[in-house]
Amino acid sequence: MNLMTYIIAGMLVTGGSPSDALYFSDAVEPVLKAKCYSCHGKDKQNGGLRLDSLKA
């Protein structure tokens, strides 16, 4: 599973609304993809930090 799956599941368990998940998809994840995943993603994890998956 990817990071978004866990975030959405966490919002549902803690009372987060579907609009929270939509906000993440529309506003937060594009920034992570543009600015963070190249150094903290599937292929590269600078400092041991991976932001695209909770398995790390």
mmJSON file of the N, C-alpha and C atoms, coordinates in Angstrom:
{"data_MODEL":{"atom_site":{
"group_PDB":["ATOM","ATOM","ATOM","ATOM","ATOM","ATOM","ATOM","ATOM","ATOM","ATOM","ATOM","ATOM","ATOM","ATOM","ATOM","ATOM","ATOM","ATOM","ATOM","ATOM","ATOM","ATOM","ATOM","ATOM","ATOM","ATOM","ATOM","ATOM","ATOM","ATOM","ATOM","ATOM","ATOM","ATOM","ATOM","ATOM","ATOM","ATOM","ATOM","ATOM","ATOM","ATOM","ATOM","ATOM","ATOM","ATOM","ATOM","ATOM","ATOM","ATOM","ATOM","ATOM","ATOM","ATOM","ATOM","ATOM","ATOM","ATOM","ATOM","ATOM","ATOM","ATOM","ATOM","ATOM","ATOM","ATOM","ATOM","ATOM","ATOM","ATOM","ATOM","ATOM","ATOM","ATOM","ATOM","ATOM","ATOM","ATOM","ATOM","ATOM","ATOM","ATOM","ATOM","ATOM","ATOM","ATOM","ATOM","ATOM","ATOM","ATOM","ATOM","ATOM","ATOM","ATOM","ATOM","ATOM","ATOM","ATOM","ATOM","ATOM","ATOM","ATOM","ATOM","ATOM","ATOM","ATOM","ATOM","ATOM","ATOM","ATOM","ATOM","ATOM","ATOM","ATOM","ATOM","ATOM","ATOM","ATOM","ATOM","ATOM","ATOM","ATOM","ATOM","ATOM","ATOM","ATOM","ATOM","ATOM","ATOM","ATOM","ATOM","ATOM","ATOM","ATOM","ATOM","ATOM","ATOM","ATOM","ATOM","ATOM","ATOM","ATOM","ATOM","ATOM","ATOM","ATOM","ATOM","ATOM","ATOM","ATOM","ATOM","ATOM","ATOM","ATOM","ATOM","ATOM","ATOM","ATOM","ATOM","ATOM","ATOM","ATOM","ATOM","ATOM","ATOM","ATOM","ATOM","ATOM"],
"id":[1,2,3,4,5,6,7,8,9,10,11,12,13,14,15,16,17,18,19,20,21,22,23,24,25,26,27,28,29,30,31,32,33,34,35,36,37,38,39,40,41,42,43,44,45,46,47,48,49,50,51,52,53,54,55,56,57,58,59,60,61,62,63,64,65,66,67,68,69,70,71,72,73,74,75,76,77,78,79,80,81,82,83,84,85,86,87,88,89,90,91,92,93,94,95,96,97,98,99,100,101,102,103,104,105,106,107,108,109,110,111,112,113,114,115,116,117,118,119,120,121,122,123,124,125,126,127,128,129,130,131,132,133,134,135,136,137,138,139,140,141,142,143,144,145,146,147,148,149,150,151,152,153,154,155,156,157,158,159,160,161,162,163,164,165,166,167,168],
"type_symbol":["N","C","C","N","C","C","N","C","C","N","C","C","N","C","C","N","C","C","N","C","C","N","C","C","N","C","C","N","C","C","N","C","C","N","C","C","N","C","C","N","C","C","N","C","C","N","C","C","N","C","C","N","C","C","N","C","C","N","C","C","N","C","C","N","C","C","N","C","C","N","C","C","N","C","C","N","C","C","N","C","C","N","C","C","N","C","C","N","C","C","N","C","C","N","C","C","N","C","C","N","C","C","N","C","C","N","C","C","N","C","C","N","C","C","N","C","C","N","C","C","N","C","C","N","C","C","N","C","C","N","C","C","N","C","C","N","C","C","N","C","C","N","C","C","N","C","C","N","C","C","N","C","C","N","C","C","N","C","C","N","C","C","N","C","C","N","C","C"],
"label_atom_id":["N","CA","C","N","CA","C","N","CA","C","N","CA","C","N","CA","C","N","CA","C","N","CA","C","N","CA","C","N","CA","C","N","CA","C","N","CA","C","N","CA","C","N","CA","C","N","CA","C","N","CA","C","N","CA","C","N","CA","C","N","CA","C","N","CA","C","N","CA","C","N","CA","C","N","CA","C","N","CA","C","N","CA","C","N","CA","C","N","CA","C","N","CA","C","N","CA","C","N","CA","C","N","CA","C","N","CA","C","N","CA","C","N","CA","C","N","CA","C","N","CA","C","N","CA","C","N","CA","C","N","CA","C","N","CA","C","N","CA","C","N","CA","C","N","CA","C","N","CA","C","N","CA","C","N","CA","C","N","CA","C","N","CA","C","N","CA","C","N","CA","C","N","CA","C","N","CA","C","N","CA","C","N","CA","C","N","CA","C","N","CA","C","N","CA","C"],
"label_alt_id":[null,null,null,null,null,null,null,null,null,null,null,null,null,null,null,null,null,null,null,null,null,null,null,null,null,null,null,null,null,null,null,null,null,null,null,null,null,null,null,null,null,null,null,null,null,null,null,null,null,null,null,null,null,null,null,null,null,null,null,null,null,null,null,null,null,null,null,null,null,null,null,null,null,null,null,null,null,null,null,null,null,null,null,null,null,null,null,null,null,null,null,null,null,null,null,null,null,null,null,null,null,null,null,null,null,null,null,null,null,null,null,null,null,null,null,null,null,null,null,null,null,null,null,null,null,null,null,null,null,null,null,null,null,null,null,null,null,null,null,null,null,null,null,null,null,null,null,null,null,null,null,null,null,null,null,null,null,null,null,null,null,null,null,null,null,null,null,null],
"label_comp_id":["MET","MET","MET","ASN","ASN","ASN","LEU","LEU","LEU","MET","MET","MET","THR","THR","THR","TYR","TYR","TYR","ILE","ILE","ILE","ILE","ILE","ILE","ALA","ALA","ALA","GLY","GLY","GLY","MET","MET","MET","LEU","LEU","LEU","VAL","VAL","VAL","THR","THR","THR","GLY","GLY","GLY","GLY","GLY","GLY","SER","SER","SER","PRO","PRO","PRO","SER","SER","SER","ASP","ASP","ASP","ALA","ALA","ALA","LEU","LEU","LEU","TYR","TYR","TYR","PHE","PHE","PHE","SER","SER","SER","ASP","ASP","ASP","ALA","ALA","ALA","VAL","VAL","VAL","GLU","GLU","GLU","PRO","PRO","PRO","VAL","VAL","VAL","LEU","LEU","LEU","LYS","LYS","LYS","ALA","ALA","ALA","LYS","LYS","LYS","CYS","CYS","CYS","TYR","TYR","TYR","SER","SER","SER","CYS","CYS","CYS","HIS","HIS","HIS","GLY","GLY","GLY","LYS","LYS","LYS","ASP","ASP","ASP","LYS","LYS","LYS","GLN","GLN","GLN","ASN","ASN","ASN","GLY","GLY","GLY","GLY","GLY","GLY","LEU","LEU","LEU","ARG","ARG","ARG","LEU","LEU","LEU","ASP","ASP","ASP","SER","SER","SER","LEU","LEU","LEU","LYS","LYS","LYS","ALA","ALA","ALA"],
"label_asym_id":["A","A","A","A","A","A","A","A","A","A","A","A","A","A","A","A","A","A","A","A","A","A","A","A","A","A","A","A","A","A","A","A","A","A","A","A","A","A","A","A","A","A","A","A","A","A","A","A","A","A","A","A","A","A","A","A","A","A","A","A","A","A","A","A","A","A","A","A","A","A","A","A","A","A","A","A","A","A","A","A","A","A","A","A","A","A","A","A","A","A","A","A","A","A","A","A","A","A","A","A","A","A","A","A","A","A","A","A","A","A","A","A","A","A","A","A","A","A","A","A","A","A","A","A","A","A","A","A","A","A","A","A","A","A","A","A","A","A","A","A","A","A","A","A","A","A","A","A","A","A","A","A","A","A","A","A","A","A","A","A","A","A","A","A","A","A","A","A"],
"label_entity_id":["1","1","1","1","1","1","1","1","1","1","1","1","1","1","1","1","1","1","1","1","1","1","1","1","1","1","1","1","1","1","1","1","1","1","1","1","1","1","1","1","1","1","1","1","1","1","1","1","1","1","1","1","1","1","1","1","1","1","1","1","1","1","1","1","1","1","1","1","1","1","1","1","1","1","1","1","1","1","1","1","1","1","1","1","1","1","1","1","1","1","1","1","1","1","1","1","1","1","1","1","1","1","1","1","1","1","1","1","1","1","1","1","1","1","1","1","1","1","1","1","1","1","1","1","1","1","1","1","1","1","1","1","1","1","1","1","1","1","1","1","1","1","1","1","1","1","1","1","1","1","1","1","1","1","1","1","1","1","1","1","1","1","1","1","1","1","1","1"],
"label_seq_id":[1,1,1,2,2,2,3,3,3,4,4,4,5,5,5,6,6,6,7,7,7,8,8,8,9,9,9,10,10,10,11,11,11,12,12,12,13,13,13,14,14,14,15,15,15,16,16,16,17,17,17,18,18,18,19,19,19,20,20,20,21,21,21,22,22,22,23,23,23,24,24,24,25,25,25,26,26,26,27,27,27,28,28,28,29,29,29,30,30,30,31,31,31,32,32,32,33,33,33,34,34,34,35,35,35,36,36,36,37,37,37,38,38,38,39,39,39,40,40,40,41,41,41,42,42,42,43,43,43,44,44,44,45,45,45,46,46,46,47,47,47,48,48,48,49,49,49,50,50,50,51,51,51,52,52,52,53,53,53,54,54,54,55,55,55,56,56,56],
"pdbx_PDB_ins_code":[null,null,null,null,null,null,null,null,null,null,null,null,null,null,null,null,null,null,null,null,null,null,null,null,null,null,null,null,null,null,null,null,null,null,null,null,null,null,null,null,null,null,null,null,null,null,null,null,null,null,null,null,null,null,null,null,null,null,null,null,null,null,null,null,null,null,null,null,null,null,null,null,null,null,null,null,null,null,null,null,null,null,null,null,null,null,null,null,null,null,null,null,null,null,null,null,null,null,null,null,null,null,null,null,null,null,null,null,null,null,null,null,null,null,null,null,null,null,null,null,null,null,null,null,null,null,null,null,null,null,null,null,null,null,null,null,null,null,null,null,null,null,null,null,null,null,null,null,null,null,null,null,null,null,null,null,null,null,null,null,null,null,null,null,null,null,null,null],
"Cartn_x":[0.84,0.0,0.881,0.344,1.131,0.741,1.465,1.274,-0.141,-0.704,-2.043,-3.072,-2.936,-3.855,-3.87,-2.702,-2.614,-3.157,-2.889,-3.381,-4.898,-5.477,-6.936,-7.532,-6.946,-7.445,-7.353,-6.26,-6.1,-7.127,-7.445,-8.453,-9.825,-10.12,-11.422,-11.547,-10.484,-10.501,-10.581,-9.887,-9.851,-10.916,-11.811,-12.898,-12.622,-11.547,-11.273,-12.346,-12.64,-13.704,-13.135,-14.001,-13.538,-12.933,-13.395,-12.813,-11.351,-10.991,-9.589,-8.736,-9.25,-8.526,-8.415,-9.472,-9.453,-8.45,-8.409,-7.437,-6.013,-5.753,-4.422,-4.086,-5.028,-4.796,-4.564,-5.318,-5.252,-4.161,-3.886,-2.99,-1.655,-1.656,-0.435,0.391,-0.235,0.527,1.246,0.651,1.407,2.696,2.674,3.88,4.922,4.474,5.401,6.03,5.21,5.734,6.738,6.422,7.279,8.56,8.489,9.614,10.326,9.691,10.247,10.562,9.703,9.846,11.133,11.722,12.952,14.102,14.095,15.145,14.649,13.349,12.771,11.624,11.876,10.855,11.292,10.701,10.93,12.389,13.004,14.349,15.47,15.194,16.233,15.631,16.323,15.846,16.967,17.196,18.225,17.914,18.938,18.761,17.858,17.585,16.714,15.241,14.882,13.497,12.81,11.71,10.906,9.505,9.055,7.771,6.642,6.947,5.895,5.298,5.779,5.3,5.481,4.532,4.669,5.433,5.733,6.463,7.908,8.439,9.853,10.163],
"Cartn_y":[-1.183,0.0,1.241,2.304,3.526,4.449,5.51,6.455,7.005,7.331,7.907,6.943,5.659,4.673,4.739,4.817,4.896,6.216,7.291,8.589,8.635,8.149,8.134,7.222,6.048,5.134,5.777,6.457,7.141,8.228,8.973,10.025,9.433,8.311,7.683,7.162,6.587,6.056,7.18,8.272,9.369,10.418,10.167,11.103,12.104,11.924,12.817,12.665,13.718,13.685,13.368,12.927,12.706,13.966,15.123,16.357,16.502,15.939,15.944,15.12,13.951,13.092,13.771,14.436,15.152,16.296,17.008,18.092,17.55,16.407,15.809,15.483,14.841,14.452,15.65,16.712,17.879,18.872,19.041,20.114,19.634,18.554,18.122,17.162,16.125,15.123,15.699,16.628,17.198,17.902,18.532,19.192,18.146,17.077,16.002,15.4,15.165,14.604,15.547,16.83,17.803,18.117,18.13,18.628,17.578,16.443,15.526,14.121,13.572,12.171,11.86,12.823,12.52,12.158,12.682,12.362,11.467,11.377,10.604,9.745,9.02,8.197,6.757,6.089,4.665,4.337,5.128,4.805,5.362,6.393,7.061,7.518,7.267,7.676,8.379,9.645,10.41,10.429,10.19,10.194,9.085,8.088,6.991,7.363,8.518,8.988,8.707,7.963,7.673,8.215,9.109,9.776,9.208,8.312,7.783,6.485,5.992,4.724,4.696,4.091,3.947,2.69,1.831,0.598,0.866,1.977,2.281,2.49],
"Cartn_z":[0.0,0.0,0.0,-0.556,-0.586,0.562,0.697,1.795,1.836,0.68,0.663,1.248,0.996,1.543,3.059,3.667,5.121,5.657,4.963,5.422,5.367,4.288,4.175,5.233,5.428,6.459,7.834,8.115,9.396,9.599,8.555,8.676,8.948,8.325,8.546,9.97,10.492,11.853,12.878,12.624,13.588,13.338,12.427,12.182,11.085,10.344,9.226,8.162,7.496,6.496,5.117,4.21,2.837,2.227,2.673,2.141,2.574,3.737,4.168,3.205,2.824,1.885,0.529,0.114,-1.154,-1.101,0.015,0.189,0.073,0.725,0.634,-0.817,-1.505,-2.901,-3.805,-3.571,-4.454,-4.085,-2.797,-2.373,-1.816,-1.066,-0.385,-1.239,-1.745,-2.492,-3.718,-4.479,-5.601,-5.163,-4.009,-3.498,-3.115,-2.444,-2.092,-3.342,-4.363,-5.612,-6.265,-6.28,-6.96,-6.195,-4.877,-4.083,-3.228,-2.959,-1.953,-2.462,-3.31,-3.677,-4.43,-5.116,-5.862,-4.922,-3.714,-2.732,-1.598,-1.437,-0.338,-0.852,-1.937,-2.568,-2.717,-3.692,-3.917,-4.233,-5.103,-5.576,-4.713,-3.947,-3.17,-1.848,-0.745,0.577,1.33,1.006,1.718,3.209,4.008,5.457,5.964,5.119,5.516,5.566,5.018,5.057,3.736,3.804,2.622,2.863,1.996,2.189,1.341,0.427,-0.43,0.092,1.22,1.766,3.273,3.956,5.404,5.794,4.826,5.114,5.506,5.071,5.307,6.765],
"occupancy":[1.0,1.0,1.0,1.0,1.0,1.0,1.0,1.0,1.0,1.0,1.0,1.0,1.0,1.0,1.0,1.0,1.0,1.0,1.0,1.0,1.0,1.0,1.0,1.0,1.0,1.0,1.0,1.0,1.0,1.0,1.0,1.0,1.0,1.0,1.0,1.0,1.0,1.0,1.0,1.0,1.0,1.0,1.0,1.0,1.0,1.0,1.0,1.0,1.0,1.0,1.0,1.0,1.0,1.0,1.0,1.0,1.0,1.0,1.0,1.0,1.0,1.0,1.0,1.0,1.0,1.0,1.0,1.0,1.0,1.0,1.0,1.0,1.0,1.0,1.0,1.0,1.0,1.0,1.0,1.0,1.0,1.0,1.0,1.0,1.0,1.0,1.0,1.0,1.0,1.0,1.0,1.0,1.0,1.0,1.0,1.0,1.0,1.0,1.0,1.0,1.0,1.0,1.0,1.0,1.0,1.0,1.0,1.0,1.0,1.0,1.0,1.0,1.0,1.0,1.0,1.0,1.0,1.0,1.0,1.0,1.0,1.0,1.0,1.0,1.0,1.0,1.0,1.0,1.0,1.0,1.0,1.0,1.0,1.0,1.0,1.0,1.0,1.0,1.0,1.0,1.0,1.0,1.0,1.0,1.0,1.0,1.0,1.0,1.0,1.0,1.0,1.0,1.0,1.0,1.0,1.0,1.0,1.0,1.0,1.0,1.0,1.0,1.0,1.0,1.0,1.0,1.0,1.0],
"B_iso_or_equiv":[0.0,0.0,0.0,0.0,0.0,0.0,0.0,0.0,0.0,0.0,0.0,0.0,0.0,0.0,0.0,0.0,0.0,0.0,0.0,0.0,0.0,0.0,0.0,0.0,0.0,0.0,0.0,0.0,0.0,0.0,0.0,0.0,0.0,0.0,0.0,0.0,0.0,0.0,0.0,0.0,0.0,0.0,0.0,0.0,0.0,0.0,0.0,0.0,0.0,0.0,0.0,0.0,0.0,0.0,0.0,0.0,0.0,0.0,0.0,0.0,0.0,0.0,0.0,0.0,0.0,0.0,0.0,0.0,0.0,0.0,0.0,0.0,0.0,0.0,0.0,0.0,0.0,0.0,0.0,0.0,0.0,0.0,0.0,0.0,0.0,0.0,0.0,0.0,0.0,0.0,0.0,0.0,0.0,0.0,0.0,0.0,0.0,0.0,0.0,0.0,0.0,0.0,0.0,0.0,0.0,0.0,0.0,0.0,0.0,0.0,0.0,0.0,0.0,0.0,0.0,0.0,0.0,0.0,0.0,0.0,0.0,0.0,0.0,0.0,0.0,0.0,0.0,0.0,0.0,0.0,0.0,0.0,0.0,0.0,0.0,0.0,0.0,0.0,0.0,0.0,0.0,0.0,0.0,0.0,0.0,0.0,0.0,0.0,0.0,0.0,0.0,0.0,0.0,0.0,0.0,0.0,0.0,0.0,0.0,0.0,0.0,0.0,0.0,0.0,0.0,0.0,0.0,0.0],
"pdbx_formal_charge":[null,null,null,null,null,null,null,null,null,null,null,null,null,null,null,null,null,null,null,null,null,null,null,null,null,null,null,null,null,null,null,null,null,null,null,null,null,null,null,null,null,null,null,null,null,null,null,null,null,null,null,null,null,null,null,null,null,null,null,null,null,null,null,null,null,null,null,null,null,null,null,null,null,null,null,null,null,null,null,null,null,null,null,null,null,null,null,null,null,null,null,null,null,null,null,null,null,null,null,null,null,null,null,null,null,null,null,null,null,null,null,null,null,null,null,null,null,null,null,null,null,null,null,null,null,null,null,null,null,null,null,null,null,null,null,null,null,null,null,null,null,null,null,null,null,null,null,null,null,null,null,null,null,null,null,null,null,null,null,null,null,null,null,null,null,null,null,null],
"auth_seq_id":[1,1,1,2,2,2,3,3,3,4,4,4,5,5,5,6,6,6,7,7,7,8,8,8,9,9,9,10,10,10,11,11,11,12,12,12,13,13,13,14,14,14,15,15,15,16,16,16,17,17,17,18,18,18,19,19,19,20,20,20,21,21,21,22,22,22,23,23,23,24,24,24,25,25,25,26,26,26,27,27,27,28,28,28,29,29,29,30,30,30,31,31,31,32,32,32,33,33,33,34,34,34,35,35,35,36,36,36,37,37,37,38,38,38,39,39,39,40,40,40,41,41,41,42,42,42,43,43,43,44,44,44,45,45,45,46,46,46,47,47,47,48,48,48,49,49,49,50,50,50,51,51,51,52,52,52,53,53,53,54,54,54,55,55,55,56,56,56],
"auth_comp_id":["MET","MET","MET","ASN","ASN","ASN","LEU","LEU","LEU","MET","MET","MET","THR","THR","THR","TYR","TYR","TYR","ILE","ILE","ILE","ILE","ILE","ILE","ALA","ALA","ALA","GLY","GLY","GLY","MET","MET","MET","LEU","LEU","LEU","VAL","VAL","VAL","THR","THR","THR","GLY","GLY","GLY","GLY","GLY","GLY","SER","SER","SER","PRO","PRO","PRO","SER","SER","SER","ASP","ASP","ASP","ALA","ALA","ALA","LEU","LEU","LEU","TYR","TYR","TYR","PHE","PHE","PHE","SER","SER","SER","ASP","ASP","ASP","ALA","ALA","ALA","VAL","VAL","VAL","GLU","GLU","GLU","PRO","PRO","PRO","VAL","VAL","VAL","LEU","LEU","LEU","LYS","LYS","LYS","ALA","ALA","ALA","LYS","LYS","LYS","CYS","CYS","CYS","TYR","TYR","TYR","SER","SER","SER","CYS","CYS","CYS","HIS","HIS","HIS","GLY","GLY","GLY","LYS","LYS","LYS","ASP","ASP","ASP","LYS","LYS","LYS","GLN","GLN","GLN","ASN","ASN","ASN","GLY","GLY","GLY","GLY","GLY","GLY","LEU","LEU","LEU","ARG","ARG","ARG","LEU","LEU","LEU","ASP","ASP","ASP","SER","SER","SER","LEU","LEU","LEU","LYS","LYS","LYS","ALA","ALA","ALA"],
"auth_asym_id":["A","A","A","A","A","A","A","A","A","A","A","A","A","A","A","A","A","A","A","A","A","A","A","A","A","A","A","A","A","A","A","A","A","A","A","A","A","A","A","A","A","A","A","A","A","A","A","A","A","A","A","A","A","A","A","A","A","A","A","A","A","A","A","A","A","A","A","A","A","A","A","A","A","A","A","A","A","A","A","A","A","A","A","A","A","A","A","A","A","A","A","A","A","A","A","A","A","A","A","A","A","A","A","A","A","A","A","A","A","A","A","A","A","A","A","A","A","A","A","A","A","A","A","A","A","A","A","A","A","A","A","A","A","A","A","A","A","A","A","A","A","A","A","A","A","A","A","A","A","A","A","A","A","A","A","A","A","A","A","A","A","A","A","A","A","A","A","A"],
"auth_atom_id":["N","CA","C","N","CA","C","N","CA","C","N","CA","C","N","CA","C","N","CA","C","N","CA","C","N","CA","C","N","CA","C","N","CA","C","N","CA","C","N","CA","C","N","CA","C","N","CA","C","N","CA","C","N","CA","C","N","CA","C","N","CA","C","N","CA","C","N","CA","C","N","CA","C","N","CA","C","N","CA","C","N","CA","C","N","CA","C","N","CA","C","N","CA","C","N","CA","C","N","CA","C","N","CA","C","N","CA","C","N","CA","C","N","CA","C","N","CA","C","N","CA","C","N","CA","C","N","CA","C","N","CA","C","N","CA","C","N","CA","C","N","CA","C","N","CA","C","N","CA","C","N","CA","C","N","CA","C","N","CA","C","N","CA","C","N","CA","C","N","CA","C","N","CA","C","N","CA","C","N","CA","C","N","CA","C","N","CA","C","N","CA","C","N","CA","C"],
"pdbx_PDB_model_num":[1,1,1,1,1,1,1,1,1,1,1,1,1,1,1,1,1,1,1,1,1,1,1,1,1,1,1,1,1,1,1,1,1,1,1,1,1,1,1,1,1,1,1,1,1,1,1,1,1,1,1,1,1,1,1,1,1,1,1,1,1,1,1,1,1,1,1,1,1,1,1,1,1,1,1,1,1,1,1,1,1,1,1,1,1,1,1,1,1,1,1,1,1,1,1,1,1,1,1,1,1,1,1,1,1,1,1,1,1,1,1,1,1,1,1,1,1,1,1,1,1,1,1,1,1,1,1,1,1,1,1,1,1,1,1,1,1,1,1,1,1,1,1,1,1,1,1,1,1,1,1,1,1,1,1,1,1,1,1,1,1,1,1,1,1,1,1,1]
}}}
